[in-house]
């Protein structure tokens, strides 16, 4: 099986548990979960727009905070003129 071009360059910076601790410390420092979600979603959208030209885009969003990041990313892509569909899973 060949590596996916989407995930072939990923480097694990934090485990899920470590990232939860980072998020908790950010909230303790006064950042809201909504602010963190907005920043993450905007970063995802920016990365997508930097790599690809506008095209139909499907985002699969779960019920947790990562899903919320996906909704923010979808909104940013749509605002930039991308045709976006979201599937809530």
Secondary structure, DSSP 4 states (H G I P E B T S, - for coil): -PPPTTTTT----S-HHHHHHHHHHHHHTT--HHHHHHHHHHHHHHHHHHHS-S--EEEEE-SSHHHHHHHHHHHHHHHTT--EEEEE-
